[in-house]
Amino acid sequence: MKTTILTTLLTVCLLQISFAQDYRFGKVSKEELQQKAHPQDPAANAAVLYREIATHFLYTEEEGFYIETEVYERIKIYTKEGFSWATKVVRLYQSDNNEDETVSGLKAYTYNLQGNDIKEEKLRNDGIFEQEEHKYLKTLKFTMPDLKEGSVVEYRYKIKSPFITNIDEYRFQEQIPVEKVFVKFVAPEYFNYKMHQKGWMNFAINTDMKDRTMSYSYKPSAGSGSARDLIDSHKSVRTEITFKENIYTIDLENVPALREEKRAGNIDNYSAALKFELSYIQYPNSPIKTYSTTWEDVSKTIHRYNSFGDELATDNYFKDDIDQLLSGVTNKEEKILKIFEFVKSKMNWNGYHGMFANEGVKKAYKSSTGNVADINLMLTAMLRYAGVNANPILVSTKSNGIPLFPTMNGFNYVIAGVEVQNNVLLLDATNKRGEIGLLEPKLLNWQGRLIRQDGSSNWVPLSPREHAVNNTMLQGTIAEDLSIAGNAQNRFTGHYALEYREQFSGISDDEKRKKIENGKGELETSAIAFNNLNILYEPVELTYEFESFDAVENINGKLYVSPLLFLTEAENPFKAEERQYPIDFQYPFKDRYLISLDIPEGYQVEVLPEPVTFALDGNACSFRYAASASGNKIQVSVELSMNEALFLPTDYVNLKKFYQMLIDKENEKIVLSKT
């Protein structure tokens, strides 16, 4: 018996040794390739087996200090859905001074099992692409070759960067498991960095310090001006300097995947990550030089960029057109509307984000095409020219994350803001269907930073103050075959109207019908008609006739009617026991339903749901339900009011209960019995 136990333990130990991973580049094992599913997360379509990022400072006489970051990653692909993890996009920043980030030493391989042998396929030049996103950003993209289910891919490269103030965020968590990640950041003692941890997962940052000796060359000054000193000043002198380096390391294993949750928005905002922000530089015997430690510093820095501040100060290219447009107009609100609609109609967005002008406003105006900044900085300049108190507002789209501390690179979008009394009107002229104060949901990302001409700045809430409202009236008759036929009248305002314009403009009647019927059970619609679908600042109106075939059941001679027909959710969207991330409804809304049903001849109402009203603490959301019957008519009135767009995870349990109560009530049956 002892021998058996000893043999078993020895076997387990040997297996653990043989399965131990070698993380050196090129040392992919057969065990990694043979693995069919992730041990801790069998549903994962891919996994990061190893990620290593090491950043350190180098120095040359010509360039001074610069940063070199070495990136190495090994990824396991389990399914075809995981193929997207074999494409890598590297962001490379550029400046007006021809100081650009560059990539070097790119090596990448795909590994597959062929029989009992490991076959490797090298990434070639035709799989590497460069693209200029805007004047200050380009991307290097590569897609690994010969992908199969079960492949392992790995790549490594170096990024050389002159931007010591902008250290890219170190990510430790993804939407797939990360088995092991190691990050090392080493900075000379002259550079003081603040650290900002992000996400909902705690991790330790290990710190250390060591001496570093660095040799460099310099040319001495001319000294006294003698002939010998002048000759010596043209010679390079090589010397050494010893200084201390601060070392920061993070070493994590078995980092769980970020999980998609209903109405979570961009869950990458909640990924465990670390950001280094340069606070100040102090060389020996020199004064301290601070860097963007406040939002005012950021504002002033951004205004100094030619492609931002200078573009706002340029007006000669549009003066004649705006003078003609506003001829005879004295009302400020009318001026704002006319200029906004003029820019929307003239300019065409080229699909590129950015807070800096790419083409330049003058060139963009001439060609009628530009990026986000070209168009909205132009709009801001025109509003200022018309005497309107307008300023740019920096925004981070939901896919870009939330800038939690003073930073320039946390933003990727700019809109125009008009300060009126105690409110700021938000304008984005890139969206042809947009209205004043109505931003696309991708921009409703907490707050934007308003930048004034004097360099001051402040936060501006991006969530709309007004509710998006859906008013729906249904009138129907219960037929002998238990179907319900009738008509629907719908009226949508705010973001509801925007969504309907984006979904239903320019599509065929058949496509409209399919969209309306989608997800509504056994429903058939006809005579679909829209009003104001292409007329902005007016509610979108929708009418149609319908026939529903699954809202009534006959059980033992009694009719059980679902009075909301196809307007209710069948199940609670919030099913998990607990919640890690905030709940994002994007914008406040009100759904109001009024349903009127004629019951069949020979039947009477036996059971009618009781009226009810309930709300979350603070009236963050509320629900009201009432039903009544008179003669052969039933009437049901429902209102769901979502007064807050964002709920914290601590609110989840109560919000889940709220939705369950709502759904239970909406699914209560009206019982009809024969007279």
GIHUCOR-V379776 format. One record per run of one state. SS is the DSSP state (A for helix, B for strand, O for the rest). FROM is the first residue (numbers start at 1). LEN is the number of residues. If there is no record, write none. Layout:
BEGIN
SS,FROM,LEN
SS,FROM,LEN
END
This chain:
BEGIN
O,1,1
A,2,18
O,20,10
A,30,5
O,35,11
B,46,15
O,61,3
B,64,14
O,78,2
A,80,7
B,87,7
O,94,8
B,102,13
O,115,2
B,117,6
O,123,2
A,125,3
B,128,7
O,135,2
B,137,7
O,144,8
B,152,10
O,162,4
B,166,1
O,167,3
B,170,2
O,172,5
B,177,12
O,189,2
B,191,8
O,199,7
B,206,14
O,220,7
A,227,6
O,233,3
B,236,20
O,256,11
A,267,4
O,271,2
B,273,9
O,282,7
B,289,2
O,291,4
A,295,10
O,305,1
A,306,7
O,313,6
A,319,7
O,326,6
A,332,15
O,347,1
B,348,2
O,350,11
A,361,7
O,368,1
B,369,2
O,371,1
A,372,14
O,386,4
B,390,6
O,396,2
A,398,3
O,401,12
B,413,8
O,421,2
B,423,5
O,428,7
B,435,1
O,436,2
B,438,1
O,439,2
A,441,3
O,444,3
B,447,5
O,452,5
B,457,5
O,462,6
B,468,11
O,479,5
B,484,9
O,493,1
A,494,11
O,505,4
A,509,9
O,518,5
B,523,9
O,532,8
B,540,9
O,549,3
B,552,4
O,556,2
B,558,5
O,563,20
B,583,2
O,585,4
B,589,10
O,599,4
B,603,5
O,608,4
B,612,4
O,616,1
A,617,3
O,620,1
B,621,10
O,631,2
B,633,10
O,643,3
B,646,2
O,648,1
A,649,18
O,667,2
B,669,6
O,675,1
END
